[in-house]
Amino acid sequence: MKRAFVPICLYSNGFFLIKENLRFFLHVFSDFSEILFVVVDKLWGNNLLIKNKVDSEKEAEAAYQERGEDIFCHVKNTIQDYLSCHNAQTHYLVLRWNELAQRLEYIELRQRIEQEFESNLHLKHYSDMFIIHNLRKMTSNITDEKIQLEHDYLFAEIAMSIYLTEYMGYGYEIWEKPQSEDLPDPLDILYKKEKESLAAILCDKPSIRKQQYLSPILNEYLDRFEDATDGEE
């Protein structure tokens, strides 16, 4: 079975927030047996606090809960609309972040990941550097509180990636955009350069995770479509 996990971020320019884009994605990735969409609303709340868009955690929660529900309904309704017109064989599931992050297995995994990053000096240095790098893009006022918010964002994201791919069996993870070349995600460093730490996190179970990026796949599909259309003229 070919199963994929797709995080949906809440940024205003997100690919999946446009109905036609989501429908196109469902068409292009119709060879998967199951696709899980996860609305990353809780972590958007961290960004609101870092950017001083809200004044308190309570305001951040109210904002991400409302926007998360809107996007959850948008994704569900778009999928239902698509299925009403197409005989798709793919099974689709849509969840919000906390539906997964409150599970005991996820919580224990995240604790194990943070402990491994703390004990591995290379991973700790790299993740600390990555946190500051991201903060500098979002705010000119870096405080200990904002460092902790970004730390929570990073390790929640790493834990969810590993939990859904390696533990829940969604072997493919599809991101909207390729990683930044100047500073790749610490998850990439973990998988490519820190095999012993990865084995410790996975408790020596074999890894099945495959990373895919949306942009090059869609571009390749469009190129093939254009070539086929040119041949019909």
BELGISUL-V464800 format. One record per pair of residues at least 24 apart in sequence whose C-alpha atoms are under 10 Angstrom apart, sorted by the first residue. I is the first residue (numbers start at 1). J is the second residue. Records with the same first field share a line. If there is no record, write none. Layout:
BEGIN
I=J ; J
END
This chain:
BEGIN
1=32 ; 33 ; 34 ; 169 ; 170 ; 171
2=31 ; 32 ; 33 ; 34 ; 35 ; 90 ; 169 ; 170 ; 171 ; 172
3=31 ; 32 ; 33 ; 34 ; 35 ; 36 ; 90 ; 91 ; 165 ; 168 ; 169 ; 170 ; 171 ; 172 ; 173
4=29 ; 32 ; 33 ; 34 ; 35 ; 36 ; 37 ; 92 ; 164 ; 165 ; 169 ; 170 ; 171 ; 172 ; 173 ; 174 ; 209 ; 210 ; 211 ; 212
5=34 ; 35 ; 36 ; 37 ; 38 ; 93 ; 94 ; 161 ; 164 ; 165 ; 168 ; 169 ; 170 ; 171 ; 172 ; 173 ; 174 ; 175
6=35 ; 36 ; 37 ; 38 ; 39 ; 40 ; 94 ; 161 ; 164 ; 170 ; 172 ; 173 ; 174 ; 175 ; 176 ; 212 ; 214
7=36 ; 37 ; 38 ; 39 ; 40 ; 94 ; 95 ; 96 ; 97 ; 157 ; 160 ; 161 ; 173 ; 174 ; 175 ; 176
8=37 ; 38 ; 39 ; 40 ; 41 ; 68 ; 71 ; 72 ; 75 ; 94 ; 96 ; 97 ; 174 ; 175 ; 176
9=38 ; 39 ; 40 ; 41 ; 42 ; 43 ; 44 ; 68 ; 71 ; 175 ; 176
10=39 ; 40 ; 41 ; 42 ; 43 ; 44 ; 45 ; 64 ; 67 ; 68 ; 71
11=40 ; 41 ; 44
14=176
15=176 ; 177 ; 214 ; 215
16=71 ; 74 ; 75 ; 176
17=71 ; 74 ; 75
18=74 ; 75 ; 78
19=74 ; 75 ; 77 ; 78 ; 79
20=78
22=74 ; 75 ; 78 ; 79 ; 82
23=75 ; 78 ; 79 ; 81 ; 82 ; 83
24=82 ; 218
25=214 ; 218
26=78 ; 79 ; 82 ; 83 ; 88 ; 90 ; 92
27=82 ; 86 ; 88
28=217 ; 218 ; 221 ; 222
29=90 ; 217 ; 218
30=88 ; 89 ; 90 ; 91
31=88 ; 89 ; 90
32=89 ; 90 ; 91 ; 92 ; 172
33=88 ; 89 ; 90 ; 91 ; 92
34=89 ; 90 ; 91 ; 92 ; 93 ; 170
35=90 ; 91 ; 92 ; 93 ; 94 ; 170 ; 172 ; 173 ; 174
36=91 ; 92 ; 93 ; 94 ; 95 ; 164 ; 170 ; 173
37=72 ; 75 ; 76 ; 92 ; 93 ; 94 ; 95 ; 96 ; 97 ; 174
38=72 ; 75 ; 93 ; 94 ; 95 ; 96 ; 97 ; 98 ; 99 ; 100 ; 160
39=67 ; 68 ; 69 ; 71 ; 72 ; 75 ; 94 ; 95 ; 96 ; 97 ; 98
40=64 ; 68 ; 71 ; 72 ; 95 ; 96 ; 97 ; 98 ; 157
41=65 ; 66 ; 67 ; 68 ; 69 ; 71 ; 72 ; 96 ; 97 ; 98
42=68 ; 96 ; 97 ; 98 ; 101 ; 153 ; 156
43=97 ; 98 ; 149 ; 150 ; 152 ; 153 ; 154 ; 156 ; 157
44=68 ; 153
45=149 ; 153
46=146 ; 148 ; 149 ; 150 ; 151 ; 152 ; 153
47=135 ; 138 ; 139 ; 146 ; 149 ; 150 ; 153
48=138
49=145 ; 146 ; 149 ; 150
50=135 ; 138 ; 139 ; 141 ; 142 ; 143 ; 145 ; 146 ; 147 ; 148 ; 149 ; 150
51=135 ; 137 ; 138 ; 139 ; 140 ; 141 ; 146
52=138 ; 139 ; 141 ; 146
65=96
68=96 ; 97
69=96
71=96
72=96
97=156 ; 160
100=160 ; 163 ; 164
101=156 ; 159 ; 160 ; 163
105=163 ; 167
106=156 ; 159 ; 160 ; 162 ; 163 ; 164 ; 167
107=156 ; 159 ; 160 ; 163
108=159
109=158 ; 159 ; 160 ; 162 ; 163 ; 167 ; 201 ; 202
110=155 ; 156 ; 157 ; 158 ; 159 ; 160 ; 162 ; 163 ; 201
111=155 ; 156 ; 159 ; 201
112=159 ; 200 ; 201 ; 202 ; 203
113=155 ; 156 ; 158 ; 159 ; 162 ; 197 ; 198 ; 200 ; 201 ; 202
114=151 ; 152 ; 155 ; 156 ; 158 ; 159 ; 201
115=201
116=196 ; 197 ; 198 ; 200 ; 201
117=155 ; 186 ; 190 ; 197 ; 198 ; 201
119=197
120=194 ; 196 ; 197
122=189 ; 190 ; 193 ; 194
123=186 ; 187 ; 189 ; 190 ; 193 ; 194 ; 197
124=186
126=183 ; 184 ; 185 ; 186 ; 189
127=151 ; 154 ; 155 ; 185 ; 186 ; 187 ; 189
128=186
129=183 ; 186
130=154 ; 183 ; 184 ; 185 ; 186
131=186
133=183
134=183
154=185 ; 186 ; 187
155=186 ; 187
157=187
158=185 ; 186 ; 187 ; 188 ; 190
159=187 ; 201
161=187 ; 209 ; 211
162=187 ; 198 ; 201 ; 202 ; 207 ; 208 ; 209
163=202
164=209
165=207 ; 208 ; 209 ; 210 ; 211
166=202 ; 205 ; 206 ; 207 ; 208 ; 209 ; 210
167=202 ; 205 ; 207 ; 208 ; 209
169=207 ; 208 ; 209
170=208 ; 209 ; 210
171=207 ; 208 ; 209 ; 210 ; 211
172=208 ; 209 ; 210 ; 211 ; 212
173=209 ; 210 ; 211 ; 212 ; 213 ; 214
174=210 ; 211 ; 212 ; 213 ; 214 ; 215
175=211 ; 212 ; 213 ; 214 ; 215
176=212 ; 213 ; 214 ; 215 ; 216
177=212 ; 213 ; 214 ; 215 ; 216
178=211 ; 212 ; 213 ; 214 ; 215 ; 216
179=213
END
